[in-house]
Amino acid sequence: MATTAAAALPAAASAPPDAALMTTAQRKLGMLLCLVTIVLAVLDMNIVSAATVPIVRDLDPVHGVDRLPWLVSAFALAATALLPLYGRLCDVYGAKRVLLGAIGTFLLGSALCGAARSMDQLIAFRAVQGIGGGGLMSVTMVVIAQFKDPEERGGAKGGAMGGIVAGLGMAVGPLIGALFTDHLGWRWIFYVNLPLGLLVLVGVALVVKLPPATGRRSLDFVGAALAAAFATGLLLVTEWGGKDHAWTSPVILGLAAATLAAFGLFLWRQATAAEPVLPLSLFRIRAVRLGFAIQGLVGMGMVGSIMYVMLYLQIARGVAPTSASLYLVPMAAGMTAAGLLVGRLTGRGHPPRTFLAAGAACATLALALLGLSGPDTGLWAVLAELALLGCGLGQLIGQLVTVVQETAPRHQLGVATTGIRFFQSLGSALGAALFGTVLTRVFEAGEPGRPLGAVRALTGAAREHAVRSFTDAVDVVFLSAGGVLALALVCVLRLRPADLAGPAELSGPAGAAGPTGAARVASAA
């Protein structure tokens, strides 16, 4: 198989540029279709949180609350578990075919979710939707990377815009979900995907023209299964640990051991397989290796900001859930403004490392300021801090995708792009577990024996003391998230200009460097 893969490289190198197959108008329309696709996927990962009450009331008023976490987890588990396989499918069969299949699966899951008659059905259909959603969030970025002018490298503008749109979807998803639920009913948060998704499906089929795959290489289904087992185990540990089961319980310890075993077997498989789903050779490229690490840290930081800002506003400040969602608008605006500005500046030749460092520094500062918030902090100050956080994340998210795409070998564009999404998902899972444990431990130290959910029902001095304890706990979470982003800044500073010079070409199962990639691999060692 290594011989087959190596033989395919010259053909790929001699193929016409991707953009040469499409006119400028077609590329612009294709870019718009891809951005809409990303919005659909990211919104559906976050939109359900605003419709939990009516969903429980309609489907299972007695036991539905206990099963609500699975509405989000089922989507996230399915989407994350299949990311490595999606990347490999793109490199073998072509990104357009894989994207069409992912859109079709997502639409099927959306229709089923809207028609669900029980919580069990809705959870199962959310998993189907997640299988397609994982491709929408990752394969779309592979397609965007090929919407480049012949004189451009890697589609930097498209990668940055895709990352920004994904971040915006995370920030405004709860607000849109609340609006649909209040005015149309919760089923429409799924049904609205159908007309938009069908439009995208037809548009991609007719407009997008990409080079055909250069060869039929084997798929490492064993490696994909091990990656899915590892990702699923990690997400379940972070979802159950400290909530449904104690961290030291046999269930969590056994699941953690199985997850570590799956991870070890996955690494062994990737080192020995002829066509691995996540080639270890990618980690020999400094920019890709650091890009994966930074994206994972950013995923942790975003969880530590969006989720706990909402909790702070609702519990400590008494803001209604829908109104609390509006406080994320400055963050979304900051992400958009920063992302668009950085896209223009990098297009004029400014080094992306500068903006990555500035973004990590801004995000770190914003989280540190949020960590100084108290029960009496002016809400205008919180809005300003969220806008600053958005400016920082807007410089990070899209640029990281671009850096990885521009420095990965061209024939591994699919696995490199889905890889960065994979690491963001794992980082988010670890962040949710880490910050959830920090919040609980610090709050319990100030309010022993009192559950966090009881704070809103308290009155008088008891409520005042509990709110202070909760605010102290959230402050520790924000400061911890700031520390994570400070570590991301350290990783950014380790990038060197030579690391961002262009793609390496690696071949072979062990990832040995080809003639054009030898210097890069030597510098990354």
Secondary structure, DSSP 4 states (H G I P E B T S, - for coil): -HHHHHHHHHHHHHSPPGGGGS-HHHHHHHHHHHHHHHHHHHHHHHGGGGGHHHHHHHH-TTTHHHHTHHHHHHHHHHHHHTHHHHHHHHHHH-HHHHHHHHHHHHHHHHHHHHT--SHHHHHHHHHHHHHHHHHHHHHHHHHHHT---TTSSTTHHHHHHHHHHHHHHHHHHHHHHHHHHHHT-TTHHHHTHHHHHHHHHHHHHHH---PPPS------HHHHHHHHHHHHHHHHHHHHBTTTB-TTSHHHHHHHHHHHHHHHHHHHHHHH-SS-SS-GGGGGSHHHHHHHHHHHHHHHHHHHHHHHHHHIIIIIS---HHHHHHTTHHHHHHHHHHHHHHHHHHHTT--HHHHHHHHHHHHHHHHHHHTT--TTS-HHHHHHHHHHHHHHHHHHHHHHHHHHHHHS-GGGHHHHHHHHHHHHHHHHHHHHHHHHHHHHHHHHHHSTT--GGGGGG--HHHHHHHHHHHHHHHHHHHHHHHHHHHHHHHHHHT--GGGGS----EETTTTEE-TTTHHHHHHH-
